[in-house]
Amino acid sequence: MTTTIEFEKQTKELIDGLKSVCANYGLGNDGNEFKVITQVFLYKFLNDKYVYELKKLEPELAKAESFDEALKKFSDDDLEFLTMQISENTAHIAPKNLISRLFEQQNKEKFADIFDETLLSVAKDNTDIFSVLTQGGEKVVLFDNLSKYVTDNRDEFCKALVNKLVDFSFEHIFKEKFDFFATIFEYLIKDYNTNSGGKYAEYFTPHAVAKIMAECLVTEENVNNVTCYDPSAGSGTLLMNLAHSIGEAKCTIYSQDISQKSSALLRLNLILNNLVHSIQNIIQGNTILSPYHKQEDGQLEKFDYIVSNPPFKLDFSDYSADLDSKANKERFFAGIPKVPKSKKDSMAIYLLFIQHIMYSLTAKGKAAIVVPTGFITAQSGIDKKIRQKLVESKMLAGVVSMPSNIFATTGTNVSILFLDKTNTKDVVLVDASNLGTKVKEGKNQKTVLSEVEEQQIIDVFNAKKAEDDFSVVVGYDEIKAKNYSLSAGQYFEVKIEYVDITAEEFTAKMGSFESNLSELFDESKSLEIKIQNNLSSLNLNNHL
């Protein structure tokens, strides 16, 4: 029997095979390669999930030597009846659009057109459930015309892709859980979700950070029927970890991100992690300028859990003036960061995201936000106003300061800010900056936390436990007295070790000190005399 490790290896080999095809047809390192890879991978995944569900419903299909031949014996009505019993988490694939049928047609003329039409047909048949919405209400369907991304040999390109898919099957791994698919997703997009220096640079949140955020947020048992939100969702790492901690069937995901690429990757992540029911809540758009999720009365929606790794330096100069409106006064209570004279200088857009998140929490809501560590100690400005509001409103749970280079793609030191609108008492501050092991990732250095270190942070934070030089538990009044600083190090006690000794031992020690001092003074006098004699022996006048 094939093990999970073997399946993981085989799945990664499939991904590598698809990338090899792209490279052979001129798409290696091309901006459109990720569309081809992720969409073909998704088509295969949805195809196999549909086949898997049909086999569960119909024993004849499950035991057939050739699934496709057995399926051809079913009437349209019988097949439609079977398909109606499949859950909405499964895409409906018409028999003509199955990979096996596509494979049968690979030697036909204009196969690239057949390939594209097949994927577009699958997308059309599943538009209502699997489409991502744009801010303006447009639906972004599952698949594009993929063959258009190569200029020559389109038929051979599409044939090569199908040949990579036909001998592989996902059917044996649909029972696997979050950890398996998280690993596969990270491998699938590892080359496509990096900071390329563009206007909308994306960063992949490290697993350790995502796990700590989720495990420190979801501390109650039997959490059910809750809403989870990320206003800068990226490819969804934080949301997936949060949903896994709660239970995928017990929460509904909401998100918004300005990047079309990120929204497409988030949809893929939701499908892999059995969260198809939330795809309708993925919005491609500008959260800060035009937040999409609203209540019936037009007010912004409130959420039970919010996670975010917001951009730290995103250029918002194009619309900063539009934010200074009466409607935004309450949301951006601490103010809107000034746009620097030079756009090369830092634009602290994360301060807008923090304020948006605070505004978007329910009365019992919780949040975890990745912030630059400088935010927790800034002595003035919007940073301090936000911290002051968190303290005075008693909605601060704590802070975890992470090791440097926890993100390999940025040298900015980061901390995790935890909010909890029900936390009226103690706040826990953790300094985890000395944990982790330094490793090289490409040209960059990265700090990696072990599982033991991750769990140490989680356990100390959730237990609100003070540990020497690692964590401290403080009250809101203490934070006020420290000028609203949220740095654990500023609250650590200075330790003075006292040793009990007898009067005789004290007298002996003092005698030893006096003896040593006398010897040092005598030596000093001897050196002073030698220096003076040496100076007097020099006839300086002869050298003038």
C-alpha positions in Angstrom: 0.0 0.0 0.0 1.3 3.4 -1.0 2.2 5.6 2.0 1.4 9.3 2.5 5.1 10.0 2.1 5.2 8.3 -1.3 2.0 10.1 -2.4 3.6 13.4 -1.4 6.7 12.5 -3.4 4.6 11.5 -6.4 2.6 14.7 -6.3 5.7 16.8 -6.2 7.0 14.9 -9.1 3.8 15.7 -11.0 4.3 19.4 -10.3 7.9 19.2 -11.4 6.9 17.4 -14.5 4.4 20.2 -15.4 7.1 22.8 -14.8 9.4 20.9 -17.1 6.8 21.0 -19.9 6.5 24.7 -19.4 10.3 25.2 -19.6 10.5 23.1 -22.7 8.0 25.3 -24.5 9.5 28.6 -23.5 7.6 29.4 -20.3 10.3 28.8 -17.8 10.5 31.8 -15.4 7.8 33.4 -17.6 5.1 35.5 -15.8 2.3 33.2 -17.1 3.9 29.9 -16.0 2.2 30.0 -12.7 -1.2 30.2 -14.4 -0.5 27.2 -16.5 0.9 25.1 -13.6 -1.7 26.0 -11.0 -4.7 25.7 -13.4 -3.6 22.4 -14.9 -3.0 21.0 -11.4 -6.4 22.2 -10.3 -8.1 20.7 -13.3 -6.5 17.3 -12.5 -7.5 17.6 -8.8 -11.1 18.5 -9.6 -11.3 15.7 -12.2 -10.1 13.1 -9.8 -12.3 14.3 -6.9 -15.4 14.0 -9.1 -14.4 10.5 -10.2 -13.7 9.6 -6.5 -17.1 10.8 -5.4 -18.9 8.9 -8.2 -17.1 5.7 -7.2 -18.2 6.1 -3.6 -21.8 6.4 -4.8 -21.8 3.6 -7.4 -20.1 0.3 -6.7 -20.1 -0.7 -10.4 -17.9 2.2 -11.1 -15.6 1.5 -8.2 -14.9 -2.1 -9.1 -14.7 -1.6 -12.9 -11.4 -2.3 -14.5 -11.9 0.7 -16.7 -13.8 3.5 -15.1 -14.3 5.4 -18.3 -15.7 2.4 -20.2 -18.1 1.7 -17.2 -19.2 5.3 -17.1 -20.1 5.2 -20.8 -22.7 2.6 -20.0 -24.6 5.0 -17.8 -27.5 7.0 -19.4 -27.5 10.8 -19.1 -30.3 10.6 -16.6 -28.6 8.0 -14.4 -25.4 10.1 -14.4 -27.3 13.2 -13.6 -29.0 11.5 -10.7 -25.6 10.4 -9.3 -24.1 13.8 -9.8 -26.9 15.4 -7.8 -25.9 13.4 -4.8 -22.4 14.7 -4.8 -21.6 17.5 -2.3 -21.2 21.1 -3.4 -17.5 20.9 -2.5 -17.0 18.8 -5.6 -16.9 20.3 -9.1 -19.2 18.7 -11.7 -17.3 17.4 -14.7 -19.3 16.4 -17.7 -18.0 13.1 -19.2 -16.8 14.8 -22.3 -14.6 17.0 -20.1 -12.8 14.2 -18.2 -9.1 14.0 -18.6 -9.5 10.4 -19.9 -11.7 11.7 -22.8 -9.2 14.6 -23.4 -6.4 12.0 -23.6 -8.3 10.1 -26.3 -8.4 13.1 -28.5 -4.8 14.1 -28.3 -3.9 13.2 -31.9 -6.7 15.3 -33.4 -6.0 18.4 -35.3 -6.0 21.6 -33.3 -5.8 19.7 -30.1 -4.9 23.0 -28.3 -8.3 24.3 -29.1 -9.9 21.1 -27.8 -7.8 21.4 -24.6 -8.8 25.1 -24.0 -12.5 24.4 -24.8 -12.5 21.5 -22.3 -11.2 23.7 -19.4 -13.4 26.6 -20.3 -16.4 24.2 -20.3 -15.5 22.9 -16.8 -15.2 26.6 -15.6 -18.6 27.5 -17.1 -20.3 24.5 -15.5 -19.0 25.5 -12.1 -19.2 29.3 -12.3 -21.7 29.8 -9.4 -19.6 28.0 -6.7 -16.0 28.2 -7.9 -15.7 31.8 -9.2 -13.9 34.6 -7.4 -15.5 38.0 -7.4 -13.8 41.2 -8.2 -14.7 44.3 -6.2 -16.8 45.5 -9.2 -18.8 42.3 -9.2 -17.1 40.5 -12.1 -16.6 36.7 -11.8 -13.1 35.3 -12.3 -13.8 31.7 -13.4 -11.6 28.7 -12.8 -9.7 28.5 -16.1 -8.2 30.5 -19.0 -7.2 29.7 -22.5 -3.9 28.2 -21.4 -2.5 27.4 -24.8 -2.3 31.1 -25.7 0.7 31.5 -23.5 3.0 29.6 -25.9 3.7 31.1 -29.4 4.6 27.9 -31.3 3.7 24.2 -31.1 0.5 24.8 -29.1 -0.9 21.3 -29.9 2.3 19.6 -28.7 2.4 21.8 -25.6 -1.2 20.8 -24.5 -0.6 17.2 -25.4 2.5 17.2 -23.2 0.5 18.6 -20.3 -2.2 16.0 -20.6 0.3 13.1 -20.8 1.7 14.3 -17.4 -1.7 14.1 -15.9 -3.2 10.9 -17.3 -1.0 8.4 -15.4 -1.4 10.1 -12.0 -4.3 9.9 -9.6 -5.2 12.0 -6.5 -7.9 9.5 -5.5 -5.9 7.9 -2.7 -5.2 11.1 -0.9 -8.6 12.8 -0.6 -8.9 11.5 3.0 -5.7 13.2 4.0 -5.9 16.2 6.2 -4.6 19.8 6.3 -0.9 19.1 6.9 -0.6 17.0 3.7 -2.3 19.6 1.4 -0.6 22.5 3.1 2.8 20.9 2.2 1.6 20.3 -1.4 0.3 23.8 -1.8 3.5 25.4 -0.6 5.5 23.2 -3.0 3.1 24.1 -5.9 3.4 27.8 -5.5 6.9 28.2 -4.0 8.3 29.8 -7.2 5.3 32.1 -7.7 4.6 33.8 -4.4 7.7 35.8 -3.7 8.7 39.4 -3.6 9.6 40.3 -7.1 10.0 44.0 -6.4 6.7 44.9 -8.1 4.1 47.3 -6.8 2.1 44.6 -5.1 4.9 42.5 -3.7 3.7 39.4 -1.9 5.3 37.5 0.9 4.6 33.9 1.9 4.0 33.8 5.6 6.2 31.1 7.3 4.4 28.1 8.6 5.7 28.8 12.1 4.2 32.3 12.2 0.9 31.0 10.8 0.7 28.2 13.4 1.5 30.4 16.3 -1.1 32.9 15.3 -3.8 30.3 14.9 -3.0 28.3 18.0 -2.9 31.4 20.2 -6.2 32.7 18.8 -8.2 29.5 19.0 -8.0 28.5 22.6 -11.5 27.5 23.4 -13.0 24.1 22.7 -16.0 23.5 20.6 -15.8 26.8 18.6 -18.5 26.6 16.0 -20.2 28.6 13.3 -17.7 31.5 13.4 -16.5 33.9 10.7 -12.8 34.3 9.8 -11.4 37.2 7.9 -8.1 38.3 6.3 -8.1 41.8 4.7 -4.8 41.1 3.0 -5.1 37.4 2.4 -2.4 36.7 -0.1 -2.5 33.0 -1.0 -4.3 32.2 2.3 -1.7 30.6 4.6 -3.0 32.3 7.7 -6.6 31.6 6.9 -5.9 27.9 6.2 -4.1 27.5 9.5 -6.9 29.3 11.4 -9.6 27.2 9.7 -7.7 24.0 10.5 -7.5 25.0 14.2 -11.2 25.7 14.3 -12.4 22.9 12.0 -13.1 23.5 8.3 -16.8 22.7 8.7 -17.2 25.0 11.7 -16.1 28.3 10.1 -16.7 30.5 7.1 -13.8 32.3 5.4 -13.9 35.9 4.2 -11.1 37.7 2.4 -10.0 40.5 0.2 -6.7 41.1 -1.6 -5.8 43.6 -4.3 -3.8 41.0 -6.2 -5.5 38.9 -8.9 -2.7 36.3 -8.6 -3.2 36.0 -4.8 -7.0 35.6 -5.2 -6.5 32.8 -7.7 -4.1 31.0 -5.4 -6.4 31.5 -2.4 -9.2 29.8 -4.3 -6.9 26.9 -5.0 -6.0 26.7 -1.4 -9.6 26.6 -0.3 -10.4 23.8 -2.8 -7.5 21.7 -1.6 -8.5 22.2 2.1 -12.2 21.4 1.8 -13.3 25.0 2.1 -15.2 25.4 -1.2 -18.2 26.8 0.6 -16.2 30.0 1.3 -15.0 30.7 -2.3 -17.9 33.0 -2.8 -16.4 35.3 -0.1 -13.0 35.7 -1.8 -12.9 39.3 -3.1 -10.2 40.7 -5.4 -10.0 44.4 -4.5 -8.5 47.2 -2.4 -9.5 46.6 1.2 -8.3 50.0 2.5 -9.9 52.1 -0.2 -13.1 50.1 -0.8 -13.7 47.3 1.8 -16.2 44.9 0.2 -17.8 42.9 3.0 -20.7 44.8 4.5 -23.8 44.3 6.5 -27.3 44.9 5.1 -27.3 48.5 6.6 -24.1 49.3 4.7 -21.9 49.2 7.7 -18.7 47.2 7.5 -19.1 43.5 8.4 -17.7 42.4 11.8 -15.8 39.1 12.2 -15.1 36.7 15.0 -11.5 36.0 14.1 -9.2 38.1 12.0 -5.6 37.2 10.9 -3.4 39.4 8.7 0.2 39.8 7.5 -0.4 43.2 5.9 2.0 44.8 3.5 4.5 47.1 5.4 5.5 49.4 2.6 2.9 49.3 -0.1 2.5 52.5 -2.1 -0.9 54.0 -1.4 -0.1 57.5 -2.7 -2.6 57.1 -5.6 -5.6 57.1 -3.3 -4.4 58.5 0.1 -6.3 61.7 -0.4 -9.5 59.6 -0.9 -9.1 58.1 2.5 -9.4 61.4 4.4 -13.2 61.4 4.4 -15.9 61.7 7.0 -16.8 58.0 6.4 -13.3 56.9 7.3 -12.9 59.0 10.5 -14.1 56.3 12.8 -12.3 53.4 11.0 -9.0 55.3 10.8 -9.3 56.8 14.3 -5.5 57.3 14.8 -5.0 59.0 11.5 -3.7 58.3 8.0 0.1 57.9 7.5 1.6 60.8 5.5 2.8 60.0 2.0 6.6 60.7 2.0 7.9 63.2 -0.6 9.9 60.5 -2.2 7.9 57.3 -3.1 11.1 55.3 -2.4 10.7 56.1 1.3 8.6 53.8 3.5 4.8 54.1 3.3 3.5 52.7 6.5 0.3 51.2 5.1 0.2 48.5 7.8 -1.0 51.2 10.2 -4.2 51.5 8.1 -4.7 47.7 8.2 -4.3 47.5 12.0 -7.0 50.2 12.4 -9.3 48.5 9.8 -8.9 45.2 11.7 -9.7 46.8 15.1 -12.8 48.3 13.5 -13.9 45.0 12.0 -14.0 42.8 15.1 -17.2 41.6 16.7 -17.9 42.4 20.4 -16.0 39.2 21.3 -13.7 39.2 18.4 -10.0 38.1 18.3 -7.2 39.0 15.9 -3.6 38.3 15.2 -1.5 40.7 13.1 2.1 40.6 11.9 3.6 44.0 12.5 7.2 45.5 12.2 8.7 45.2 15.7 9.3 49.0 15.7 5.5 49.4 16.0 5.4 48.1 19.6 7.8 50.7 21.0 7.3 53.8 18.8 7.2 56.9 21.1 4.8 59.0 19.0 2.6 59.2 16.0 -0.1 56.9 14.7 1.8 53.8 16.1 1.5 55.0 19.7 -2.1 56.2 19.2 -3.1 52.8 18.1 -1.4 51.1 21.1 -3.0 53.6 23.4 -6.4 52.8 22.0 -5.7 49.0 22.5 -4.9 49.6 26.1 -7.6 52.0 27.0 -10.2 49.9 25.3 -8.9 46.8 27.0 -8.7 44.8 23.8 -5.1 43.7 23.9 -4.1 40.0 24.5 -0.4 40.3 24.0 2.6 40.4 21.7 5.1 37.8 20.5 8.4 39.3 19.2 9.8 36.9 16.7 13.5 36.2 15.8 15.1 38.3 13.1 14.9 36.9 9.6 11.9 34.7 10.3 10.9 35.9 6.8 13.8 35.0 4.4 12.6 37.7 2.0 12.8 40.7 4.3 15.2 41.8 7.0 12.5 43.6 8.9 12.1 42.3 12.4 8.5 41.4 13.1 6.2 40.8 16.0 2.7 39.3 16.3 0.1 41.6 17.8 -2.8 39.7 19.4 -6.1 41.4 20.1 -9.0 40.1 22.2 -12.0 42.3 22.9 -12.8 40.2 26.0 -9.4 40.4 27.6 -10.0 42.9 30.4 -7.1 41.7 32.7 -3.6 40.6 32.1 -1.5 41.0 28.9 1.3 38.5 28.0 4.4 39.8 26.3 6.8 37.2 24.8 10.4 37.8 23.6 11.2 34.9 21.3 13.9 36.8 19.5 16.6 34.5 20.7 15.0 31.3 19.5 15.5 29.5 16.2 18.3 28.2 14.0 19.9 30.2 11.2 19.8 28.6 7.8 20.4 29.7 4.2 17.5 29.9 1.8 18.8 30.8 -1.6 20.8 33.9 -1.2 19.0 34.9 2.0 19.5 33.9 5.6 16.4 32.6 7.4 15.6 31.7 11.0 13.8 28.5 11.5 11.9 27.5 14.7 11.8 23.9 15.8 8.5 22.4 16.7 9.5 22.4 20.3 10.2 26.1 20.1 6.9 26.8 18.4 5.1 24.9 21.1 7.0 26.7 23.8 5.7 30.1 22.5 2.2 28.8 22.2 2.1 27.2 25.6 3.6 30.2 27.4 1.3 32.7 25.6 -1.9 30.7 26.2 -1.1 30.0 29.8 -0.1 33.6 30.4 3.0 32.3 32.0 6.0 34.5 33.0 9.4 32.9 32.3 12.8 34.6 33.1 14.1 36.6 30.1 11.4 35.1 27.9 7.9 36.3 28.9 6.2 38.6 31.3 2.5 39.1 32.3 1.5 42.7 32.9 -1.6 44.7 33.6 -3.0 47.6 31.5 -1.9 50.1 34.2 1.7 48.9 34.0 1.6 49.3 30.2 0.4 52.9 30.6 3.3 53.6 33.0 5.7 52.4 30.4 4.4 54.8 27.8 2.4 52.1 26.2 5.4 50.0 25.2 4.6 46.4 24.3 8.2 45.2 24.3 8.7 42.3 26.8 12.3 43.3 27.5 11.2 46.6 29.1 9.3 44.7 31.8 11.9 42.1 32.7 13.3 42.5 36.2 16.9 43.3 36.8 18.3 40.4 38.8 20.7 40.9 41.7 22.0 37.7 43.2 22.5 37.8 47.0 24.8 35.3 48.8 24.5 34.7 52.5 28.0 34.7 54.2 29.2 34.8 57.9 30.9 37.8 59.5 34.2 35.9 59.5 33.9 35.2 55.7 33.0 38.8 55.1 36.1 40.1 57.0 38.3 37.6 55.1 36.9 38.8 51.7 37.4 42.5 52.6 40.9 41.7 53.8 41.6 40.1 50.4 40.2 43.0 48.5 42.4 45.5 50.6 45.5 43.4 50.0 44.8 43.3 46.2 44.2 47.0 46.1 47.4 47.8 48.0 49.4 45.7 45.5 47.7 47.4 42.6 48.5 50.9 44.0 52.1 50.0 44.6 52.4 48.7 41.1 50.9 51.9 39.8 53.4 54.1 41.7 56.3 52.0 40.3 55.0 52.4 36.8 54.6 56.2 37.3 58.2 56.5 38.4 59.5 54.5 35.4 57.5 56.7 33.0 58.8 59.9 34.5 62.5 58.7 34.4 62.1 57.7 30.8 60.6 61.1 29.8 63.4 63.0 31.7 66.1 60.9 29.8 64.9 62.2 26.5 66.7 65.4 25.3 63.7 66.8 23.5 65.5 70.1 22.8 67.8 68.3 20.3 64.8 67.3 18.2 63.2 70.7 17.9 
